Amino acid sequence: MSDHFEDPETLTKELDRAVEEELFRRSPEPAAVAPAVKAALPAFAELAKIILRDQPLGSVLRRVAQLGAASIPGAAEVSTTLIQRGRPSTVAFSGELAVTLDERQYEDGFGPCMDAAVTGQLISIDDTSNDPNYPDFSYQAARKGIRHTLSIGMPSLQATTGALNVYGNGEPFDDDARAIATTFAEYAAVALLNAAVLAGALDEVTQMHQALGSRATIEQAKGIIMAQRRCTPDEAFTVLVNLSSRSNRKLRDVAQLIVNDTVST
């Protein structure tokens, strides 16, 4: 077993301190968001213990989703999407609505949670009643009472990629919620990875290379678009998302076409 699991008490303290520092670092106004950060810390402390505790994978997955829903301000439901061998699935969820909205994206072949998993980026829909990037998904989400969403790409989990999906039905997610959700996704990825390794659930080498290759291709395509249009990385990514939506193709496939076309010219 690697050093990752040694000296549990020391590692737990280090994780608690690292989480608090990261949350304050990501906040534009640390003093103003202190209450939100402090409210989230107990969930992160438990998440750190999950990392160190040998327990069934199913229990870990359920608890991660529950902690996400409890700690992210404005979260009505939370889920985790994992993509293995090109096949997405919802492995953790706090409610059935999250599963329904996730699976809608899987059926279509693209959507914010899938794009976040592939790219590792944060994708936000601030208003599902008026979203040009994912109109079909947004329409379905709005019909279910979801007004805004966050999908945060998680660090690659060896043989798979993943995303934390946050669904809200109240006010739009503010900077506090985004900072907490982003940090939660990173630490949840470690918890999921360690639990899966202990359970022998991941086939790590081949799929890890495929996942990293997909993200590299998307970054290449973004660079090409930035050079052609003289735009920012976020604007280039929006162009990719729009092309994916209009052509009904997966984001990574659109990126590969752009790269191939550039290389051949």
Secondary structure, DSSP 8 states (H G I E B T S, - for coil): --GGGSSHHHHHHHHHHHHHHHHHHH-SSTTTTHHHHHHHHHHHHHHHHHHHS---HHHHHHHHHHHHHHHSTT-SEEEEEEEETTEEEEEEESSHHHHHHHHHHHHHT--HHHHHHHH--EEEES-TTS-SSSHHHHHHHHHTT--EEEEEEEEEETTEEEEEEEEESSS---HHHHHHHHHHHHHHHHHHHHHHHHHT---HHHHHHHHHHHHHHHHHHHHHHHHHHT--HHHHHHHHHHHHHHHT--HHHHHHHHHHHHHH-
